[in-house]
Amino acid sequence: MKKGLVIFLATGIYSGFFPIVAGTIGTIPAWLIVFFLIGDNPLALGILSAVTFVVSVWSAGEAEKMFGHDAKKIVIDEWAGMFLTLLFIPFSLANYLIAFFAFRFFDVAKIPPASQAEWLPRGWGITLDDIIAGIYANILTRVIIYFIDKY
C-alpha cells in the first residue's frame, strides 16, 4: 500500500514514467490542475503549493530508495516548483504559458543556489532545487508580464 502510494505521488500520478523528457511531461499535469481547477484563486494555490511541498519532500525521499537519487521518474518536485511559479501570477493563458516555459528553463539550468540545493539529502535535495527554480521563474514571469503590459 505505502509503496503504491509513494509511486503514485512521486511520479506525479504516473506522468514521470513517460520515456522522454519526463520532467517536462511531468510538469504538464500540475500546470493543467492550476489552469483548469484552481484558476484565479491564490489562496487555494498557496495551500496547494504548501501541501505539495511537504508531500514532495516525503514521497521523493521514499521514491529515491526505489528509483535512485533524483531519478527522472520522480516529478512531484516539478509539481511543487510549477505551483510556486504560478503563485500570484495574473490568471491568463498567455501568462501561464510564459510561467510554464520560465519554470522549465530554470529547472534545467539549475542556476545557483539550485545546483547546490540538489545535493541536500533525500527528498529535500530533490524538491528544493525545483522550489528555487519556481522562485526564479515566478520573478522572471512577473518581469516579462510587466514589460508586455508596459509596451
N, C-alpha and C positions, 0 to 999 in steps of 0.2 A: 504493500500500500504506500509506504513512505517513498520507496524508490520510484514508483509510478508518478506520484505527486511531484517529486523533485524533477523528474524528466519533463513532465508536462509544463511545469512553471519555468524551469531554467531554459528550456528550448523555445520559450515564447509560444506556447500552445503548438509545439512541434514545428514551428516555422524555421527553427535552427537546423533542421535536418535537410534543408534544401542543399543540393550538392555543390552549387557555385554561389559566390557572393552571399554567404549565409548571413553576414552582418547586415547587409542592405536589405535582403529579403526579410530578415528577422525584425527589422525596424518598421516595415510597412504595416503590419497589424497594429502596432502601437499608434502610428500616425492615423490610421483609419478609425481606431477607437476614439481618439480625441476629436477628429473631424466630424464623425457621424454620430457619436454618442454623447460626448461631453460638450462639444460646440463652444459657445461663448459663456462658459461657466468657470471662472478662475478658481473659485472655492473648491469645486469638485475636482478640477485638475490638480490643485495643490494637494488635496487629500490623496488623490490617486498617485501623485508623484512621491509623496512621503511613504505611502504603503508599499509602492513598487520598489523603492529604495531598500526598505527593510527586507522585503521578500527576495530581492535580488541578491543582497549580501548573503542571506541564508541559503537560498536554493543554488546559487552559483558556487558557493563553497562546498555544498554537498555534491553537486554535479561534477565538480572538479575531481572528486575522488573516483568517479566513474569514467569520465572522458579525458582527464588530463588537465594541466594548467591552462586556463583561459582558452579552452577548446572552442573551435568555431561553432560548434553546435549550441553553445551557451550564448543565448541572445537576450535574456531577461535584462542584462545590463544595458543593452541598446534601448530597451523599452524605458528604463529609468532615465537614461540620457535624453531620449526623444521627448518624454513627458516634461522634463525640465526645460528643454529647448522651447517648447510651445507655451510654457507658463507665462501669462500676461502679454502674449503676442496678440495684437488685434486679430480677431477672427475673420479670415477670408481665405479663399482658396490660394490666391497668389502669395499671401504672407506665409501660409502654412507650407507651401511648396518651397519657398525660399528657406524656411526653417529646416525642412527636411534635408535639403542639399547642403546647407551650412553644417548641420549635425554630421552628416556622412563625411564631409570634408574633415572636420575636426576630429572625428572618431578615427579616421585613417591616419591623419597627420601626426597625432599624438604629441602635440606641442607641450613642452614642459609647463606645469608640473604633471601633466597627464602621463607622460612616459615614465616618470618616477613612481607615480601612484600605482601603475600597473604591476609593480613588483612587491606591493604590500601582500601579506599572506591571505590565502583563501579567497573568500568572496569579496573581501574589502578591495583587493587589488583589481579583481575582475570588474567590480562595479565603479570604483571611484574614478578610474580613467574616463569612463563614459559620462560620469557626472560632471567632470571638468570639461569634457568636450561639449556637453549640454550647456554649460555656463557660457563658454566661448561662443557657441552657435547662437544662443539667445541674444548675446550682446551684438554679434555681427548682424543678425536678423533685424534687430532694432535700428542699427546704423543704416542698413540698406533701405528699410522702410522709411526712415527719416528722409533720406536723400531722394527717394522716389516721390514722396509726398511734397517735398520742398521744390523739386524741379520738374 
